Amino acid sequence: MIAAVKGWYAALAALLVFCPQRAKAADDPASAARELAAKTAGFVGSGATVAVAWRNASSLGSAEAGQARAAFEAALRQAGERIGENPGLEVRLTLSENPTHYLLVEEARRGMERQVWMAAWMRREDTHRAPAGVSLDRRLVWEQDEQILDIAFSASLMLVLAPSNITLYGKLNGQWVARQSLPLTPPKPWPRDLRGRLRTAGSNFQAFLPGMTCNGTTDPAPSMECRSSEEPWVLESGSRGLLLASFAAGRNYFDGRVVAQNGAPRTVAPFYTAASVEERGQTLWVLALVDGRTEIFDNSLGPVAGASAAAWGSDIAGVDARCGPSSQVLATRPGDGSEPDAIQAFSLSDRAAQPVTAPANFSGPVTALWTSGGNSALAVARDLSTGRYAAYLITVACGS
């Protein structure tokens, strides 16, 4: 998620309202991005370090949004700029739209200096229209005040993983009722933006947390044993994809040490989440990288040449649904965790991401998205008005 302030949103809203409808437009997203990159380079001068943040507030799919981002960064580098930390210039770019144009709006800040530029290109009525009949079904599973890290089911029980405990719930008169709470005692304080993962097999369960692994059972009596551990997390994607990934100690992402499904160890860029996709009989992996990019890899976690990066958020999950030539990936929007979020289903066509459903919108940020098997994933969102957390089962329905 991208940092934002009220003044920036006010400026963007004004641009959307007062943008001249007959202004000269660029040919496509890449042309618009290069136009803004040239203005950025002229503003900062050659050889500067630029920090670039992106937000997609438009109906554009990830392929075109990624095209704009790649073109902007490539043009900056060609002009002699560097992209990285400790910047001399901070840049925020927002993709938006009005009734006739797509808009790329840039806010550039250097110390107390601030510039806002905009480039536009014509809308096409059929751009990334979701296929008929394909939809996302959202069903509320559970909500509570404490953060929900993950939810899993074991026999007739529901297990809810929170920062302080794993609570087991059973059904009574059609309602989930707490049966037992198993406390968690971390070996060191939890990191900021805590993440956790639950896996179940029959009556047994396993919980992965930063620096700690727990193993437990629900039968005959619920019990759990936790230990300090840096062992890899097991990441599942649909019913077929499996990946072992090492979690970065004290952080909220995976450090890039992975073991592919064929047993081969690999080192990739640090990432938040991973999803596998079946495209034309080939298994591909998509990783949401820590630097904000999304990249496509082959089944042994080697990079795929010519694959288009997607402009997605940090949470993605693979499902088994095949609404077309490939299985689907659920992805959040880019953002900074302070604004409403959305989840949308995508497929890969010629190794480029294309949306297949309309987005499912939430009243706050999505804080977790994990594959739950079959055509579904579990999404957790925090309501910005109440602060409560709600878990939903998100299912891709291909239609007739």
C-alpha positions in Angstrom: 0.0 0.0 0.0 1.3 3.5 -0.8 1.6 6.3 1.6 -0.8 9.2 1.1 -2.0 12.4 2.7 -5.3 14.2 2.6 -3.8 17.1 0.6 -2.6 14.7 -2.1 -6.1 13.1 -2.5 -7.6 16.6 -2.6 -5.2 17.6 -5.4 -6.0 14.4 -7.3 -9.8 14.9 -6.9 -9.4 18.4 -8.3 -7.4 17.2 -11.3 -10.1 14.6 -12.1 -12.8 17.2 -12.0 -11.0 20.0 -13.9 -9.0 17.9 -16.3 -9.8 19.3 -19.8 -11.6 16.6 -21.7 -10.0 17.6 -25.0 -6.5 17.9 -23.8 -3.8 16.2 -25.9 -3.5 12.5 -24.8 -0.7 10.0 -24.9 -1.1 6.9 -27.0 -1.0 4.3 -24.1 0.1 3.8 -20.5 3.8 3.5 -21.4 3.8 6.7 -23.4 2.1 8.5 -20.5 4.6 7.1 -18.0 7.6 8.2 -20.2 6.2 11.7 -20.5 6.1 12.0 -16.7 9.5 10.4 -16.3 11.0 13.1 -18.6 9.4 15.9 -16.4 10.7 14.1 -13.3 14.3 14.0 -14.6 14.1 17.6 -15.6 13.0 18.6 -12.1 15.6 16.6 -10.1 18.6 16.7 -12.5 20.7 13.7 -13.6 22.2 11.3 -11.2 19.7 11.6 -8.4 18.2 8.8 -6.4 14.4 8.6 -6.7 11.9 6.7 -4.4 8.9 5.7 -6.4 5.5 4.7 -5.0 2.5 3.5 -7.0 -1.3 3.3 -6.4 -3.8 1.9 -8.9 -7.2 3.6 -8.2 -8.5 2.9 -11.7 -10.3 0.0 -13.4 -7.1 -0.9 -15.4 -5.9 -4.4 -15.1 -2.5 -5.3 -13.7 -0.9 -5.8 -17.1 -1.4 -2.2 -18.3 -0.6 -0.8 -14.8 2.6 -2.8 -14.8 3.4 -1.6 -18.3 3.2 2.0 -17.0 5.3 1.3 -14.0 8.0 -0.5 -16.0 8.1 2.3 -18.6 8.4 5.0 -16.0 11.3 3.4 -14.2 13.1 2.4 -17.4 12.8 6.0 -18.6 14.1 7.4 -15.3 17.2 5.1 -15.5 17.8 6.0 -19.1 17.9 9.6 -18.0 20.6 8.8 -15.5 18.5 8.5 -12.3 18.7 5.8 -9.7 15.7 4.2 -8.0 16.2 3.2 -4.4 16.3 4.2 -0.8 17.7 7.5 0.8 16.3 9.4 -2.1 16.8 13.0 -3.2 13.3 13.0 -4.7 10.1 11.2 -3.5 7.6 10.4 -6.2 4.0 9.2 -5.9 2.1 8.1 -9.0 -1.6 7.3 -9.0 -3.5 5.7 -11.9 -7.0 7.0 -12.0 -9.7 7.7 -14.7 -12.5 10.0 -15.7 -15.3 9.3 -18.2 -13.1 9.7 -21.2 -9.5 9.2 -20.2 -7.2 7.1 -18.0 -5.0 9.4 -15.9 -1.5 9.0 -14.5 -0.9 11.7 -11.8 2.5 12.3 -10.3 3.4 14.2 -7.1 7.1 14.9 -6.8 8.7 16.2 -3.6 12.2 17.4 -3.0 12.6 18.9 0.4 10.0 21.7 0.6 9.6 21.8 -3.2 6.5 20.1 -4.7 5.4 19.5 -8.3 2.3 17.8 -9.6 2.0 16.6 -13.2 -0.5 14.6 -15.1 -0.5 12.5 -18.3 -3.6 11.0 -19.9 -4.6 8.5 -22.6 -8.0 7.6 -24.1 -10.2 5.0 -22.5 -11.3 2.0 -24.6 -14.7 0.8 -23.8 -13.7 -2.9 -23.8 -10.5 -2.5 -21.8 -10.2 -5.5 -19.4 -13.9 -6.1 -19.2 -14.5 -9.1 -16.9 -15.6 -12.2 -18.7 -19.4 -12.8 -18.5 -20.5 -15.1 -15.7 -17.2 -15.1 -13.7 -17.6 -13.6 -10.2 -16.2 -13.6 -6.7 -18.4 -14.9 -3.9 -17.7 -13.5 -0.5 -18.9 -15.2 2.7 -18.2 -13.9 6.2 -16.6 -16.6 8.4 -15.7 -14.8 11.6 -15.0 -11.4 13.1 -13.4 -10.2 16.4 -11.6 -7.3 18.0 -8.1 -9.0 18.1 -6.2 -9.3 14.8 -7.0 -12.5 12.9 -3.8 -14.0 11.3 -5.4 -17.1 9.8 -8.4 -19.5 10.2 -8.4 -23.2 9.5 -10.9 -26.1 10.0 -10.3 -29.4 11.7 -13.1 -32.0 11.7 -16.1 -30.1 13.2 -13.9 -27.3 14.8 -12.8 -23.9 13.6 -9.3 -22.8 14.6 -8.6 -19.0 14.8 -5.0 -17.9 14.9 -4.5 -14.5 16.7 -1.3 -12.9 18.1 -2.1 -14.1 21.7 -3.6 -17.5 21.1 -5.2 -20.2 19.0 -8.9 -20.5 19.8 -10.9 -23.6 19.0 -14.6 -23.1 18.2 -17.4 -25.6 17.9 -20.9 -25.3 16.5 -23.8 -24.8 18.9 -27.3 -24.2 17.5 -25.7 -23.1 14.2 -23.3 -20.6 15.9 -19.6 -20.9 16.5 -18.9 -21.0 20.3 -15.4 -20.9 21.9 -14.4 -24.3 23.2 -10.8 -23.7 24.3 -8.0 -21.1 24.0 -4.4 -22.2 23.6 -2.1 -19.3 24.6 0.9 -18.3 22.5 4.1 -17.2 24.3 6.6 -15.9 21.7 10.3 -16.2 22.4 10.7 -12.5 21.7 8.2 -9.6 21.0 6.2 -10.0 17.8 7.4 -7.9 14.9 5.2 -5.1 13.6 2.6 -6.2 11.0 2.6 -9.7 12.5 1.8 -12.6 10.1 0.9 -16.2 10.8 -0.2 -19.4 9.0 -2.3 -22.4 10.1 -2.3 -25.8 8.5 -4.5 -28.8 9.5 -4.4 -32.5 8.7 -7.2 -34.4 10.3 -7.2 -33.7 14.0 -3.6 -32.3 13.9 -2.6 -28.7 13.3 0.5 -26.7 12.8 1.0 -22.9 13.2 3.8 -20.9 11.7 4.8 -17.6 13.3 7.9 -15.5 13.1 10.6 -17.3 15.0 8.2 -20.0 16.3 6.4 -23.1 15.2 3.5 -24.8 17.0 2.2 -28.3 16.7 -1.1 -29.4 18.2 -4.0 -31.7 18.1 -7.8 -31.3 18.7 -8.4 -35.0 19.6 -8.9 -36.5 22.1 -8.2 -33.3 24.1 -6.9 -30.0 22.5 -3.2 -29.5 23.2 -0.3 -27.6 21.6 3.4 -27.4 22.0 5.4 -24.5 20.6 9.2 -24.0 20.1 11.6 -21.4 18.9 12.2 -22.3 15.2 13.4 -20.8 12.0 12.2 -23.8 9.9 10.6 -22.9 6.5 6.9 -22.2 6.3 4.8 -24.4 4.1 3.0 -22.2 1.5 0.2 -23.9 -0.4 -1.4 -22.5 -3.5 -4.7 -24.2 -4.5 -4.5 -28.0 -4.2 -1.4 -28.4 -6.3 1.2 -25.8 -5.6 3.5 -26.2 -2.6 6.5 -24.1 -1.6 8.8 -24.0 1.4 9.9 -20.5 2.2 12.1 -19.1 5.0 10.5 -16.2 7.0 12.8 -13.2 7.7 13.4 -13.1 11.5 11.8 -10.0 13.1 10.1 -8.9 9.8 6.8 -9.6 8.0 8.1 -11.2 4.8 10.0 -14.2 3.4 13.7 -13.6 2.9 13.9 -15.3 -0.5 15.3 -18.7 0.5 12.9 -21.2 -1.0 12.6 -24.9 -1.9 10.6 -25.6 -5.1 8.1 -28.4 -5.4 10.7 -30.5 -7.1 13.0 -30.2 -4.1 15.4 -27.8 -5.6 16.6 -25.0 -3.3 16.5 -21.5 -4.8 17.2 -17.9 -3.8 14.8 -15.3 -5.1 14.2 -11.7 -4.1 12.4 -11.2 -0.7 8.6 -11.5 -1.1 5.4 -11.2 0.9 3.2 -13.9 -0.7 3.3 -16.5 -3.5 0.7 -18.1 -5.8 1.0 -20.9 -8.4 -0.9 -20.7 -11.7 -1.6 -23.4 -14.2 -1.3 -21.9 -17.7 -1.7 -24.2 -20.8 -0.5 -27.2 -18.9 2.5 -25.4 -17.3 2.8 -24.5 -13.6 4.1 -21.0 -13.0 4.7 -19.2 -9.7 3.9 -15.5 -9.0 5.6 -13.7 -6.2 4.6 -10.4 -4.6 8.1 -8.9 -4.0 8.9 -6.7 -1.1 10.0 -3.9 -3.4 6.4 -3.6 -4.7 6.9 -5.6 -8.0 5.2 -8.8 -8.9 7.2 -11.3 -10.9 6.5 -14.6 -12.7 8.7 -17.7 -12.2 8.6 -21.2 -13.7 7.8 -24.3 -11.6 11.4 -24.6 -10.3 11.4 -20.9 -9.3 13.5 -19.7 -12.2 12.6 -16.3 -13.7 10.4 -16.4 -16.8 11.8 -14.4 -19.7 9.4 -11.9 -21.2 6.7 -12.3 -18.5 4.8 -9.1 -17.7 4.9 -7.9 -14.1 1.6 -7.1 -12.4 0.7 -4.0 -10.4 -0.8 -5.9 -7.4 -0.7 -5.4 -3.7 1.4 -7.5 -1.3 -1.2 -10.2 -0.8 -1.9 -12.8 -3.4 -3.3 -16.4 -3.3 -3.7 -19.1 -5.9 -6.9 -21.1 -6.3 -7.9 -24.1 -8.4 -10.7 -22.4 -10.4 -10.1 -22.4 -14.2 -12.3 -19.8 -15.8 -10.4 -20.0 -19.2 -7.0 -21.2 -20.2 -5.4 -20.8 -16.8 -6.2 -21.1 -13.1 -6.9 -18.0 -11.1 -4.9 -15.8 -8.7 -6.6 -13.5 -6.2 -4.7 -10.2 -5.6 -5.2 -7.1 -3.4 -4.6 -3.6 -4.6 -1.3 -1.6 -3.9 -1.6 0.6 -0.9 -0.2 1.4 2.5 -2.7 -0.2 4.8 -4.6 3.0 5.7 -7.3 2.9 3.1 -10.1 0.6 1.8 -8.9 -2.3 -0.2 -10.2 -4.8 -2.8 -9.5 -8.3 -4.0 -9.8 -9.2 -7.7 -9.3 -12.5 -9.6 -6.7 -12.7 -12.4 -5.6 -15.3 -14.9 -2.4 -15.4 -17.0 -2.7 -15.1 -20.7 0.6 -15.4 -22.6 2.2 -14.9 -19.2 0.6 -11.5 -18.6 -2.0 -11.0 -15.9 -5.5 -10.2 -17.0 -8.5 -9.6 -14.7 -11.4 -12.1 -14.9 -13.7 -10.7 -12.2 -14.9 -7.3 -10.9 -13.1 -6.4 -7.7 -14.6 -7.3 -4.3 -14.4 -4.2 -2.2 -13.7 -4.0 1.6 -14.2 -1.2 4.1 -10.5 -1.3 5.1 -7.2 -2.8 4.3 -6.8 -6.6 3.6 -4.3 -7.8 6.3 -4.0 -11.4 5.2 -4.9 -13.6 2.2 -4.2 -17.3 2.3 -5.2 -20.2 0.0 -7.9 -22.3 1.7 -8.2 -25.1 -0.9 -10.3 -25.6 -3.9 -11.6 -22.5 -5.6 -11.4 -20.4 -2.4 -9.0 -18.3 -0.3 -9.4 -16.8 3.2 -9.1 -13.0 3.4 -8.9 -10.9 6.5 -9.8 -7.2 6.5 -9.7 -4.6 9.2 -12.7 -2.2 9.3 -11.4 1.4 9.3 -14.4 2.7 11.2 -14.5 0.1 14.0 -11.0 -1.4 14.0 -12.5 -4.9 14.1 -11.1 -7.7 12.0 -13.3 -9.9 9.8 -12.4 -13.1 7.9 -14.1 -14.0 4.6 -14.1 -17.0 2.4 -13.5 -15.6 -1.2 -14.6 -18.1 -3.9 -14.1 -17.8 -7.7 -17.3 -18.9 -9.5 -16.7 -19.5 -13.2 -20.4 -19.5 -14.1 -22.0 -21.5 -16.9 
